[in-house]
Amino acid sequence: MATTRFEIEKFDGVTNFNLWQVRMMAIVVQTDLKRLLLRKNLRI
């Protein structure tokens, strides 16, 4: 099984939240985890 790692900056309140959110979603889409996240949100 292959493992991919990304350096992810934590949101610190200084940078633009929308830009941070777009970056995080891009990583999620690249790793094909978007479906998993959406499925978990529907259960809550």
mmCIF file of the N, C-alpha and C atoms, coordinates in Angstrom:
data_MODEL
# 
_entry.id   MODEL 
# 
loop_
_atom_site.group_PDB 
_atom_site.id 
_atom_site.type_symbol 
_atom_site.label_atom_id 
_atom_site.label_alt_id 
_atom_site.label_comp_id 
_atom_site.label_asym_id 
_atom_site.label_entity_id 
_atom_site.label_seq_id 
_atom_site.pdbx_PDB_ins_code 
_atom_site.Cartn_x 
_atom_site.Cartn_y 
_atom_site.Cartn_z 
_atom_site.occupancy 
_atom_site.B_iso_or_equiv 
_atom_site.pdbx_formal_charge 
_atom_site.auth_seq_id 
_atom_site.auth_comp_id 
_atom_site.auth_asym_id 
_atom_site.auth_atom_id 
_atom_site.pdbx_PDB_model_num 
ATOM 1   N N  . MET A 1 1  ? 0.838   -1.170 0.000  1.00 0.00 ? 1  MET A N  1 
ATOM 2   C CA . MET A 1 1  ? 0.000   0.000  0.000  1.00 0.00 ? 1  MET A CA 1 
ATOM 3   C C  . MET A 1 1  ? 0.890   1.242  0.000  1.00 0.00 ? 1  MET A C  1 
ATOM 4   N N  . ALA A 1 2  ? 0.591   2.177  -0.865 1.00 0.00 ? 2  ALA A N  1 
ATOM 5   C CA . ALA A 1 2  ? 1.376   3.407  -0.968 1.00 0.00 ? 2  ALA A CA 1 
ATOM 6   C C  . ALA A 1 2  ? 0.841   4.450  0.012  1.00 0.00 ? 2  ALA A C  1 
ATOM 7   N N  . THR A 1 3  ? 1.745   5.221  0.553  1.00 0.00 ? 3  THR A N  1 
ATOM 8   C CA . THR A 1 3  ? 1.375   6.282  1.480  1.00 0.00 ? 3  THR A CA 1 
ATOM 9   C C  . THR A 1 3  ? 1.849   7.612  0.929  1.00 0.00 ? 3  THR A C  1 
ATOM 10  N N  . THR A 1 4  ? 0.981   8.601  0.973  1.00 0.00 ? 4  THR A N  1 
ATOM 11  C CA . THR A 1 4  ? 1.320   9.940  0.516  1.00 0.00 ? 4  THR A CA 1 
ATOM 12  C C  . THR A 1 4  ? 1.245   10.881 1.704  1.00 0.00 ? 4  THR A C  1 
ATOM 13  N N  . ARG A 1 5  ? 2.244   11.732 1.834  1.00 0.00 ? 5  ARG A N  1 
ATOM 14  C CA . ARG A 1 5  ? 2.253   12.701 2.930  1.00 0.00 ? 5  ARG A CA 1 
ATOM 15  C C  . ARG A 1 5  ? 2.275   14.113 2.363  1.00 0.00 ? 5  ARG A C  1 
ATOM 16  N N  . PHE A 1 6  ? 1.569   15.001 3.029  1.00 0.00 ? 6  PHE A N  1 
ATOM 17  C CA . PHE A 1 6  ? 1.527   16.404 2.658  1.00 0.00 ? 6  PHE A CA 1 
ATOM 18  C C  . PHE A 1 6  ? 1.879   17.231 3.882  1.00 0.00 ? 6  PHE A C  1 
ATOM 19  N N  . GLU A 1 7  ? 2.595   18.313 3.652  1.00 0.00 ? 7  GLU A N  1 
ATOM 20  C CA . GLU A 1 7  ? 2.848   19.269 4.721  1.00 0.00 ? 7  GLU A CA 1 
ATOM 21  C C  . GLU A 1 7  ? 1.636   20.197 4.780  1.00 0.00 ? 7  GLU A C  1 
ATOM 22  N N  . ILE A 1 8  ? 0.862   20.091 5.840  1.00 0.00 ? 8  ILE A N  1 
ATOM 23  C CA . ILE A 1 8  ? -0.361  20.872 5.967  1.00 0.00 ? 8  ILE A CA 1 
ATOM 24  C C  . ILE A 1 8  ? -0.181  21.882 7.088  1.00 0.00 ? 8  ILE A C  1 
ATOM 25  N N  . GLU A 1 9  ? -0.356  23.148 6.737  1.00 0.00 ? 9  GLU A N  1 
ATOM 26  C CA . GLU A 1 9  ? -0.263  24.206 7.734  1.00 0.00 ? 9  GLU A CA 1 
ATOM 27  C C  . GLU A 1 9  ? -1.573  24.264 8.506  1.00 0.00 ? 9  GLU A C  1 
ATOM 28  N N  . LYS A 1 10 ? -1.499  24.381 9.816  1.00 0.00 ? 10 LYS A N  1 
ATOM 29  C CA . LYS A 1 10 ? -2.705  24.552 10.612 1.00 0.00 ? 10 LYS A CA 1 
ATOM 30  C C  . LYS A 1 10 ? -3.199  25.980 10.441 1.00 0.00 ? 10 LYS A C  1 
ATOM 31  N N  . PHE A 1 11 ? -4.509  26.143 10.472 1.00 0.00 ? 11 PHE A N  1 
ATOM 32  C CA . PHE A 1 11 ? -5.069  27.488 10.380 1.00 0.00 ? 11 PHE A CA 1 
ATOM 33  C C  . PHE A 1 11 ? -4.750  28.231 11.663 1.00 0.00 ? 11 PHE A C  1 
ATOM 34  N N  . ASP A 1 12 ? -4.103  29.390 11.516 1.00 0.00 ? 12 ASP A N  1 
ATOM 35  C CA . ASP A 1 12 ? -3.648  30.136 12.688 1.00 0.00 ? 12 ASP A CA 1 
ATOM 36  C C  . ASP A 1 12 ? -4.421  31.432 12.925 1.00 0.00 ? 12 ASP A C  1 
ATOM 37  N N  . GLY A 1 13 ? -5.424  31.704 12.113 1.00 0.00 ? 13 GLY A N  1 
ATOM 38  C CA . GLY A 1 13 ? -6.220  32.905 12.291 1.00 0.00 ? 13 GLY A CA 1 
ATOM 39  C C  . GLY A 1 13 ? -5.644  34.123 11.606 1.00 0.00 ? 13 GLY A C  1 
ATOM 40  N N  . VAL A 1 14 ? -4.418  34.038 11.109 1.00 0.00 ? 14 VAL A N  1 
ATOM 41  C CA . VAL A 1 14 ? -3.778  35.175 10.456 1.00 0.00 ? 14 VAL A CA 1 
ATOM 42  C C  . VAL A 1 14 ? -4.037  35.140 8.952  1.00 0.00 ? 14 VAL A C  1 
ATOM 43  N N  . THR A 1 15 ? -3.904  33.964 8.363  1.00 0.00 ? 15 THR A N  1 
ATOM 44  C CA . THR A 1 15 ? -4.106  33.836 6.923  1.00 0.00 ? 15 THR A CA 1 
ATOM 45  C C  . THR A 1 15 ? -5.594  33.806 6.603  1.00 0.00 ? 15 THR A C  1 
ATOM 46  N N  . ASN A 1 16 ? -5.917  33.980 5.346  1.00 0.00 ? 16 ASN A N  1 
ATOM 47  C CA . ASN A 1 16 ? -7.296  33.970 4.892  1.00 0.00 ? 16 ASN A CA 1 
ATOM 48  C C  . ASN A 1 16 ? -7.865  32.558 5.039  1.00 0.00 ? 16 ASN A C  1 
ATOM 49  N N  . PHE A 1 17 ? -8.950  32.419 5.788  1.00 0.00 ? 17 PHE A N  1 
ATOM 50  C CA . PHE A 1 17 ? -9.532  31.102 6.029  1.00 0.00 ? 17 PHE A CA 1 
ATOM 51  C C  . PHE A 1 17 ? -10.011 30.455 4.740  1.00 0.00 ? 17 PHE A C  1 
ATOM 52  N N  . ASN A 1 18 ? -10.603 31.234 3.838  1.00 0.00 ? 18 ASN A N  1 
ATOM 53  C CA . ASN A 1 18 ? -11.102 30.665 2.585  1.00 0.00 ? 18 ASN A CA 1 
ATOM 54  C C  . ASN A 1 18 ? -9.972  30.072 1.758  1.00 0.00 ? 18 ASN A C  1 
ATOM 55  N N  . LEU A 1 19 ? -8.841  30.733 1.706  1.00 0.00 ? 19 LEU A N  1 
ATOM 56  C CA . LEU A 1 19 ? -7.694  30.212 0.965  1.00 0.00 ? 19 LEU A CA 1 
ATOM 57  C C  . LEU A 1 19 ? -7.191  28.923 1.608  1.00 0.00 ? 19 LEU A C  1 
ATOM 58  N N  . TRP A 1 20 ? -7.105  28.897 2.930  1.00 0.00 ? 20 TRP A N  1 
ATOM 59  C CA . TRP A 1 20 ? -6.687  27.692 3.641  1.00 0.00 ? 20 TRP A CA 1 
ATOM 60  C C  . TRP A 1 20 ? -7.651  26.548 3.364  1.00 0.00 ? 20 TRP A C  1 
ATOM 61  N N  . GLN A 1 21 ? -8.947  26.848 3.370  1.00 0.00 ? 21 GLN A N  1 
ATOM 62  C CA . GLN A 1 21 ? -9.969  25.832 3.137  1.00 0.00 ? 21 GLN A CA 1 
ATOM 63  C C  . GLN A 1 21 ? -9.864  25.259 1.722  1.00 0.00 ? 21 GLN A C  1 
ATOM 64  N N  . VAL A 1 22 ? -9.606  26.104 0.735  1.00 0.00 ? 22 VAL A N  1 
ATOM 65  C CA . VAL A 1 22 ? -9.443  25.648 -0.648 1.00 0.00 ? 22 VAL A CA 1 
ATOM 66  C C  . VAL A 1 22 ? -8.222  24.742 -0.759 1.00 0.00 ? 22 VAL A C  1 
ATOM 67  N N  . ARG A 1 23 ? -7.132  25.113 -0.107 1.00 0.00 ? 23 ARG A N  1 
ATOM 68  C CA . ARG A 1 23 ? -5.922  24.277 -0.140 1.00 0.00 ? 23 ARG A CA 1 
ATOM 69  C C  . ARG A 1 23 ? -6.184  22.905 0.477  1.00 0.00 ? 23 ARG A C  1 
ATOM 70  N N  . MET A 1 24 ? -6.874  22.870 1.603  1.00 0.00 ? 24 MET A N  1 
ATOM 71  C CA . MET A 1 24 ? -7.160  21.599 2.265  1.00 0.00 ? 24 MET A CA 1 
ATOM 72  C C  . MET A 1 24 ? -8.078  20.738 1.403  1.00 0.00 ? 24 MET A C  1 
ATOM 73  N N  . MET A 1 25 ? -9.089  21.338 0.775  1.00 0.00 ? 25 MET A N  1 
ATOM 74  C CA . MET A 1 25 ? -9.995  20.574 -0.074 1.00 0.00 ? 25 MET A CA 1 
ATOM 75  C C  . MET A 1 25 ? -9.264  20.037 -1.295 1.00 0.00 ? 25 MET A C  1 
ATOM 76  N N  . ALA A 1 26 ? -8.309  20.791 -1.830 1.00 0.00 ? 26 ALA A N  1 
ATOM 77  C CA . ALA A 1 26 ? -7.530  20.316 -2.979 1.00 0.00 ? 26 ALA A CA 1 
ATOM 78  C C  . ALA A 1 26 ? -6.737  19.065 -2.604 1.00 0.00 ? 26 ALA A C  1 
ATOM 79  N N  . ILE A 1 27 ? -6.167  19.048 -1.420 1.00 0.00 ? 27 ILE A N  1 
ATOM 80  C CA . ILE A 1 27 ? -5.421  17.871 -0.966 1.00 0.00 ? 27 ILE A CA 1 
ATOM 81  C C  . ILE A 1 27 ? -6.365  16.694 -0.765 1.00 0.00 ? 27 ILE A C  1 
ATOM 82  N N  . VAL A 1 28 ? -7.526  16.963 -0.194 1.00 0.00 ? 28 VAL A N  1 
ATOM 83  C CA . VAL A 1 28 ? -8.504  15.894 0.030  1.00 0.00 ? 28 VAL A CA 1 
ATOM 84  C C  . VAL A 1 28 ? -8.950  15.294 -1.296 1.00 0.00 ? 28 VAL A C  1 
ATOM 85  N N  . VAL A 1 29 ? -9.194  16.137 -2.292 1.00 0.00 ? 29 VAL A N  1 
ATOM 86  C CA . VAL A 1 29 ? -9.623  15.653 -3.606 1.00 0.00 ? 29 VAL A CA 1 
ATOM 87  C C  . VAL A 1 29 ? -8.504  14.856 -4.263 1.00 0.00 ? 29 VAL A C  1 
ATOM 88  N N  . GLN A 1 30 ? -7.272  15.330 -4.160 1.00 0.00 ? 30 GLN A N  1 
ATOM 89  C CA . GLN A 1 30 ? -6.138  14.624 -4.760 1.00 0.00 ? 30 GLN A CA 1 
ATOM 90  C C  . GLN A 1 30 ? -5.962  13.236 -4.165 1.00 0.00 ? 30 GLN A C  1 
ATOM 91  N N  . THR A 1 31 ? -6.227  13.101 -2.898 1.00 0.00 ? 31 THR A N  1 
ATOM 92  C CA . THR A 1 31 ? -6.055  11.808 -2.241 1.00 0.00 ? 31 THR A CA 1 
ATOM 93  C C  . THR A 1 31 ? -7.324  10.966 -2.290 1.00 0.00 ? 31 THR A C  1 
ATOM 94  N N  . ASP A 1 32 ? -8.334  11.466 -2.986 1.00 0.00 ? 32 ASP A N  1 
ATOM 95  C CA . ASP A 1 32 ? -9.598  10.753 -3.191 1.00 0.00 ? 32 ASP A CA 1 
ATOM 96  C C  . ASP A 1 32 ? -10.299 10.450 -1.868 1.00 0.00 ? 32 ASP A C  1 
ATOM 97  N N  . LEU A 1 33 ? -10.196 11.359 -0.922 1.00 0.00 ? 33 LEU A N  1 
ATOM 98  C CA . LEU A 1 33 ? -10.854 11.183 0.371  1.00 0.00 ? 33 LEU A CA 1 
ATOM 99  C C  . LEU A 1 33 ? -12.139 12.000 0.488  1.00 0.00 ? 33 LEU A C  1 
ATOM 100 N N  . LYS A 1 34 ? -12.466 12.780 -0.536 1.00 0.00 ? 34 LYS A N  1 
ATOM 101 C CA . LYS A 1 34 ? -13.641 13.645 -0.469 1.00 0.00 ? 34 LYS A CA 1 
ATOM 102 C C  . LYS A 1 34 ? -14.916 12.829 -0.254 1.00 0.00 ? 34 LYS A C  1 
ATOM 103 N N  . ARG A 1 35 ? -15.043 11.713 -0.970 1.00 0.00 ? 35 ARG A N  1 
ATOM 104 C CA . ARG A 1 35 ? -16.244 10.880 -0.817 1.00 0.00 ? 35 ARG A CA 1 
ATOM 105 C C  . ARG A 1 35 ? -16.369 10.366 0.610  1.00 0.00 ? 35 ARG A C  1 
ATOM 106 N N  . LEU A 1 36 ? -15.264 9.982  1.200  1.00 0.00 ? 36 LEU A N  1 
ATOM 107 C CA . LEU A 1 36 ? -15.279 9.485  2.570  1.00 0.00 ? 36 LEU A CA 1 
ATOM 108 C C  . LEU A 1 36 ? -15.731 10.576 3.541  1.00 0.00 ? 36 LEU A C  1 
ATOM 109 N N  . LEU A 1 37 ? -15.213 11.777 3.380  1.00 0.00 ? 37 LEU A N  1 
ATOM 110 C CA . LEU A 1 37 ? -15.593 12.878 4.266  1.00 0.00 ? 37 LEU A CA 1 
ATOM 111 C C  . LEU A 1 37 ? -17.061 13.227 4.108  1.00 0.00 ? 37 LEU A C  1 
ATOM 112 N N  . LEU A 1 38 ? -17.539 13.280 2.871  1.00 0.00 ? 38 LEU A N  1 
ATOM 113 C CA . LEU A 1 38 ? -18.939 13.610 2.641  1.00 0.00 ? 38 LEU A CA 1 
ATOM 114 C C  . LEU A 1 38 ? -19.847 12.532 3.222  1.00 0.00 ? 38 LEU A C  1 
ATOM 115 N N  . ARG A 1 39 ? -19.460 11.291 3.096  1.00 0.00 ? 39 ARG A N  1 
ATOM 116 C CA . ARG A 1 39 ? -20.256 10.187 3.628  1.00 0.00 ? 39 ARG A CA 1 
ATOM 117 C C  . ARG A 1 39 ? -20.316 10.262 5.149  1.00 0.00 ? 39 ARG A C  1 
ATOM 118 N N  . LYS A 1 40 ? -19.204 10.581 5.800  1.00 0.00 ? 40 LYS A N  1 
ATOM 119 C CA . LYS A 1 40 ? -19.189 10.688 7.264  1.00 0.00 ? 40 LYS A CA 1 
ATOM 120 C C  . LYS A 1 40 ? -20.058 11.851 7.732  1.00 0.00 ? 40 LYS A C  1 
ATOM 121 N N  . ASN A 1 41 ? -20.031 12.981 7.009  1.00 0.00 ? 41 ASN A N  1 
ATOM 122 C CA . ASN A 1 41 ? -20.835 14.142 7.394  1.00 0.00 ? 41 ASN A CA 1 
ATOM 123 C C  . ASN A 1 41 ? -22.324 13.843 7.293  1.00 0.00 ? 41 ASN A C  1 
ATOM 124 N N  . LEU A 1 42 ? -22.719 13.008 6.358  1.00 0.00 ? 42 LEU A N  1 
ATOM 125 C CA . LEU A 1 42 ? -24.131 12.677 6.211  1.00 0.00 ? 42 LEU A CA 1 
ATOM 126 C C  . LEU A 1 42 ? -24.639 11.828 7.369  1.00 0.00 ? 42 LEU A C  1 
ATOM 127 N N  . ARG A 1 43 ? -23.770 11.051 7.988  1.00 0.00 ? 43 ARG A N  1 
ATOM 128 C CA . ARG A 1 43 ? -24.170 10.188 9.100  1.00 0.00 ? 43 ARG A CA 1 
ATOM 129 C C  . ARG A 1 43 ? -24.369 10.957 10.390 1.00 0.00 ? 43 ARG A C  1 
ATOM 130 N N  . ILE A 1 44 ? -23.703 12.082 10.532 1.00 0.00 ? 44 ILE A N  1 
ATOM 131 C CA . ILE A 1 44 ? -23.738 12.841 11.800 1.00 0.00 ? 44 ILE A CA 1 
ATOM 132 C C  . ILE A 1 44 ? -25.045 13.568 11.959 1.00 0.00 ? 44 ILE A C  1 
# 
